Amino acid sequence: MTKIALLGGGSWGTALAIVLSRSSAAHRLSLWVHDPALAKTMRARRSNDTYLPGFVIPAGVEISNSMPEVLEGAQIVFGVMPAANARSVYTQALPSLVPETVFVSATKGLEPSTHARMSEVLSQVLAGKFSPRFSVLSGPSFALETARGDPTAVVIAAEDAALAIALQKECAGKTFRLYTNSDPLGVELAGAMKNVIAIAAGACEGVGLGQNSTAALITRGLAEMTRLAVALGGRPETFSGLAGLGDLVLTCTGALSRNRFVGVELGRGRRLPQILAGMRQVAEGVGTATALFDLARAAGVEMPISRQVFAILNEEKSALEAIRETMDRPLKRE
């Protein structure tokens, strides 16, 4: 029986543990939780009242704060930690990892300090030990709705087609449908970039704009996401699928979106530190905005929406001013 280890006991890690317990394939599941007190409470109550309250974690899911215990015998390892913590978590896991391990990154962000994708972070951590067999899980999937059993469709991306198919069969269930994809770079970038656009969408709502503005922002946001991804080696067709357009629409319009929430509050005039201080979970777009701005500048790619989000977050520009500057740009062909 395959053992799957999930590194990260937040809302998405908990939701994945729940949904994978319902998958068609039989396997063992173990969930690593960073906070020892939270891990203890989750074992006792069989629920994650801090990050995903109201859902029972099946009895078969092992919950632990011990990395060696969680990883012992694991053939598949899901990374479900915030992007800023990925390097330290993978470093902690390193002694328990073996060349046969298959990695699935479910983290939607770039490392803020280096702008690295999660595949790059993992490769750097494992350098000198072995090259990782890496894949990416992404797509429109709020943790609460996935755990609730709402029909959810995502992509599993890997350069190795056989690996993607094997993971598809291992993880799919009646309410969790996986499509394979051979562009992990594009899928990684899509998962990170859509969070920045979602902050802009939230800001539009926060200043009182309507659906015209949101529709235009999603469409033009997708265009600039695709431009940068292609410049960095991704495939344009990835962005018309679940990992691109699908996740972008969800994050820009869904009430459960943390990044959209940050944008709404910024649009209403609240300061970023105040907003983040009141949030229990990470809004990846805040850290990714700077990385995205730097990557676009280095690649010579124009990303006007992302540039304005960077200015709102880092230069104290108001949302109204950012919107005005975006609309005042020179007219051009679509």
C-alpha positions in Angstrom: 0.0 0.0 0.0 1.4 3.4 -1.0 2.2 5.8 1.8 1.6 9.5 1.2 3.0 12.1 3.5 1.7 15.7 3.5 4.0 18.4 4.8 1.8 21.2 6.1 -1.1 21.2 8.5 -2.9 24.3 7.3 -6.3 24.4 5.6 -5.1 23.0 2.3 -2.9 20.3 3.8 -5.8 19.2 6.0 -8.2 19.3 3.1 -5.9 17.2 0.9 -5.6 14.6 3.7 -9.4 14.4 3.9 -9.9 14.2 0.1 -7.1 11.8 -0.5 -8.6 9.5 2.2 -11.6 9.2 -0.2 -9.6 8.5 -3.3 -10.1 5.4 -5.4 -6.7 4.0 -4.6 -5.9 2.5 -1.2 -3.0 4.2 0.6 -1.7 5.3 4.0 -1.8 9.0 4.9 0.4 10.9 7.3 0.2 14.7 8.0 3.1 16.7 9.4 2.0 19.7 11.5 4.6 22.3 12.3 3.0 23.3 15.7 3.3 20.5 18.3 0.3 21.8 20.3 -1.8 21.9 17.1 -0.7 18.4 16.1 -1.7 17.1 19.6 -5.1 18.8 19.4 -5.8 17.5 15.9 -5.0 14.0 17.0 -7.3 14.2 20.0 -10.2 15.9 18.3 -9.7 14.5 14.7 -10.3 18.0 13.4 -8.2 21.2 12.6 -10.2 23.8 14.5 -7.5 26.4 13.8 -7.4 26.3 10.0 -10.3 24.1 8.7 -12.9 23.8 11.4 -16.0 21.7 11.0 -14.4 18.7 9.1 -13.6 15.3 10.5 -10.1 14.1 9.7 -10.4 10.3 9.1 -9.0 8.0 11.7 -6.7 6.5 9.2 -4.8 9.8 8.8 -1.7 9.8 11.0 -1.0 13.3 12.5 2.4 14.1 13.9 4.9 16.9 14.6 7.7 14.4 14.0 9.2 14.7 10.5 10.9 11.3 10.5 7.8 9.7 11.8 5.6 11.2 9.0 8.1 10.5 6.3 9.1 6.9 7.3 8.2 4.7 4.3 6.5 7.5 2.3 6.7 7.0 -1.4 4.9 10.2 -2.2 5.5 13.5 -0.4 3.1 16.5 -0.8 4.6 19.9 -0.1 1.6 22.0 1.3 3.5 24.6 3.3 3.6 28.4 2.6 6.1 29.3 -0.1 8.2 31.3 2.4 8.6 28.2 4.6 9.3 25.6 1.9 13.1 25.7 2.1 13.2 25.2 5.8 10.6 22.4 5.7 12.3 20.6 2.9 15.6 21.0 4.7 14.1 19.5 7.9 12.8 16.6 5.8 16.1 16.0 3.9 17.5 13.3 6.2 14.3 11.2 5.7 14.1 11.5 1.9 15.3 8.9 -0.6 15.8 8.9 -4.4 12.7 6.9 -5.0 10.5 9.6 -3.3 8.0 11.3 -5.6 7.3 15.0 -4.8 4.0 16.8 -5.4 4.1 20.5 -4.7 0.7 22.0 -3.8 2.2 25.4 -2.8 1.0 28.3 -4.9 3.7 30.9 -4.6 7.3 31.9 -5.2 10.0 32.0 -2.5 9.9 35.8 -1.5 13.7 36.1 -0.8 14.9 34.4 -4.0 11.9 34.5 -6.4 12.4 30.7 -6.9 9.7 28.3 -7.8 9.1 25.4 -5.4 10.7 23.0 -7.9 13.8 25.1 -7.8 13.8 25.4 -4.0 13.5 21.6 -3.7 16.3 21.0 -6.2 18.6 23.3 -4.3 17.8 21.6 -1.0 18.4 18.2 -2.5 21.5 19.2 -4.4 24.3 16.7 -3.9 21.9 14.0 -2.6 19.7 13.2 -5.6 17.5 14.9 -8.3 13.8 15.0 -7.3 11.0 13.4 -9.2 8.8 16.4 -9.1 5.2 17.3 -10.0 2.8 20.1 -9.3 -0.8 20.0 -8.1 -2.8 23.2 -8.9 -6.1 24.5 -10.1 -9.3 26.0 -8.7 -9.6 24.4 -5.3 -10.7 26.2 -2.2 -9.8 24.0 0.8 -13.2 24.3 2.4 -15.1 23.3 -0.7 -12.7 20.5 -1.6 -13.0 19.0 1.9 -16.7 19.3 1.8 -16.8 17.1 -1.2 -17.8 19.7 -3.8 -16.9 18.4 -7.3 -13.4 19.8 -7.8 -11.1 19.6 -10.9 -7.3 20.2 -10.8 -4.2 19.4 -12.8 -1.2 17.2 -11.9 1.7 18.4 -13.9 5.0 16.6 -14.5 7.6 16.5 -17.4 7.4 12.7 -17.0 4.0 11.7 -18.5 4.1 8.3 -16.8 4.6 9.9 -13.4 1.7 12.3 -13.9 -0.6 9.4 -14.9 0.4 7.4 -11.9 -0.3 10.3 -9.6 -3.6 10.9 -11.3 -4.7 7.4 -10.6 -3.4 7.5 -7.0 -5.1 10.7 -6.0 -8.4 11.0 -8.0 -11.7 10.3 -6.3 -15.4 10.7 -7.0 -15.4 14.4 -6.1 -11.7 15.1 -6.9 -10.9 14.9 -10.6 -7.3 15.3 -11.9 -6.2 16.1 -15.4 -2.6 15.5 -16.4 -0.4 18.3 -17.7 3.2 18.2 -19.1 4.1 21.9 -18.2 5.0 22.0 -14.5 6.9 25.3 -15.0 3.8 27.0 -16.4 1.6 25.4 -13.7 3.9 26.6 -10.9 4.0 30.1 -12.3 0.2 30.2 -12.9 -0.5 29.2 -9.3 1.8 32.0 -8.0 0.8 34.8 -10.4 -3.0 34.5 -10.1 -2.7 35.4 -6.4 -1.3 38.8 -7.3 -4.0 39.5 -9.9 -6.6 38.5 -7.2 -5.3 41.3 -4.9 -6.0 43.7 -7.8 -9.5 42.2 -8.2 -10.2 42.7 -4.5 -9.0 46.3 -4.7 -11.5 47.0 -7.5 -14.3 45.7 -5.2 -12.9 47.6 -2.2 -13.2 51.0 -4.0 -16.7 50.2 -5.1 -16.2 49.2 -8.8 -18.6 46.7 -10.4 -18.4 43.6 -12.6 -17.2 45.4 -15.8 -14.0 46.2 -14.0 -13.5 42.7 -12.6 -14.1 41.0 -16.0 -11.6 43.3 -17.7 -9.0 42.8 -14.9 -9.3 39.0 -15.1 -8.9 39.0 -18.9 -6.0 41.4 -19.0 -4.5 39.7 -15.9 -4.5 36.4 -17.7 -2.8 38.1 -20.7 0.1 39.4 -18.6 0.4 36.1 -16.7 0.7 34.2 -20.0 3.3 36.7 -21.4 5.7 36.2 -18.5 5.2 32.5 -18.3 6.0 32.0 -22.0 9.1 34.3 -21.6 10.3 32.0 -18.8 9.7 28.8 -20.7 6.0 27.9 -19.9 3.4 27.0 -22.5 0.6 29.4 -23.4 -2.1 26.7 -23.5 -1.5 26.0 -19.8 -3.1 29.4 -19.1 -6.4 28.6 -20.8 -6.9 25.6 -18.5 -7.6 24.8 -14.9 -4.2 26.0 -13.5 -4.5 29.3 -15.4 -7.9 30.7 -16.2 -9.7 28.3 -13.8 -7.7 29.2 -10.7 -7.6 32.9 -11.7 -11.4 33.2 -11.9 -11.9 31.4 -8.6 -9.3 33.5 -6.7 -10.4 36.8 -8.2 -14.1 36.2 -7.5 -14.5 33.7 -4.7 -15.4 35.0 -1.2 -13.0 32.4 0.3 -10.0 33.9 -1.4 -7.4 35.3 1.0 -5.7 37.3 -1.6 -8.9 38.9 -2.8 -9.7 39.7 0.8 -6.4 41.6 1.1 -7.2 43.6 -2.0 -10.7 44.4 -0.8 -9.4 45.8 2.5 -6.6 47.7 0.7 -9.3 49.2 -1.5 -11.2 50.3 1.5 -8.2 52.2 2.8 -6.8 49.8 5.4 -3.0 49.5 5.7 -1.3 46.3 4.8 0.3 45.5 8.2 -3.1 45.9 9.9 -4.8 43.6 7.4 -2.1 40.9 7.7 -2.1 41.1 11.5 -5.7 40.1 11.5 -5.3 37.1 9.2 -4.6 33.6 10.5 -3.5 32.2 7.2 -1.0 33.3 4.5 -2.1 35.4 1.5 0.7 34.2 -0.9 0.2 37.1 -3.4 1.6 39.6 -0.9 5.0 37.9 -0.9 4.8 36.9 -4.6 4.1 40.5 -5.8 7.7 41.6 -5.4 9.1 38.4 -6.9 6.8 38.7 -9.9 7.8 42.4 -10.4 11.5 41.5 -10.4 11.0 38.5 -12.7 9.0 40.6 -15.2 11.6 43.4 -15.1 14.5 40.9 -15.7 12.6 39.3 -18.5 11.6 42.6 -20.1 7.9 41.7 -19.9 5.3 44.3 -19.4 2.9 43.5 -16.5 0.9 46.7 -15.7 -1.5 45.1 -13.3 1.1 43.3 -11.3 3.2 46.4 -11.3 0.4 48.4 -9.7 -0.2 45.7 -7.1 3.5 45.9 -6.2 3.1 49.7 -5.8 0.0 49.3 -3.6 1.8 46.8 -1.4 5.2 48.4 -1.3 5.0 52.0 -2.2 1.9 53.0 -0.4 0.0 53.9 -3.6 -3.7 54.0 -3.2 -5.9 51.6 -5.0 -7.7 54.4 -6.8 -4.5 55.9 -8.0 -3.3 52.5 -9.2 -6.6 52.0 -11.1 -6.4 55.5 -12.7 -2.8 55.0 -13.8 -3.7 51.6 -15.4 -6.6 53.1 -17.3 -4.5 56.1 -18.5 -1.9 53.9 -20.2 -1.5 54.5 -24.0 -4.2 52.8 -26.1 -3.1 49.7 -28.0 -4.2 46.6 -29.9 -5.4 43.6 -27.9 
